[in-house]
Amino acid sequence: MGEICELIGKIKRNKEDFYLIVERFSPLINKYTKLLYKDEKEDVYEELVAALWEAIQKMVFYENDGQIVNYLSTALKNKYMELYRISRRLHDHVVEMTSDKAELAVNPDDSYDNILIQMVCRKYLKSLGKIKKNFSG
């Protein structure tokens, strides 16, 4: 048994030692936290630490350090993917408006163009209605 195996056994006996494994996996946790840059960093970090805790609690059989590192890394990656999907759903529909776009939206010429486009569209739709009547009757 390796060093990490002993650490996991120590954590299972005394939960106060959990911080030791968090320190070991902090580079990976920080990596995933930075990748989710649009979300609150503290929340993402805590979610990943909680996922690490859950993974350790679910571990029953482990022989060597490689198995443990692989299992815990996969658990963190899966949690990251879950958080990424949620983040993407929340932030994909948000459009940041720059000052240029704000000026265009207020520009009175733009509203005049929109009125002209609406008039042309209405005229076209009315002509389609007349064509539709001719075919039906």
Secondary structure by P-SEA (a helix, b strand, c coil): ccaaaaaaaaaaacccaaaaaaaaaaaaaaaaaaaaccccaaaaaaaaaaaaaaaaaaccccccaaaaaaaaaaaaaaaaaaaaaaaaaacccbbbbcaaaaaaaacaaaaaaaaaaaaaaaaaaaaaaaaaaaaac
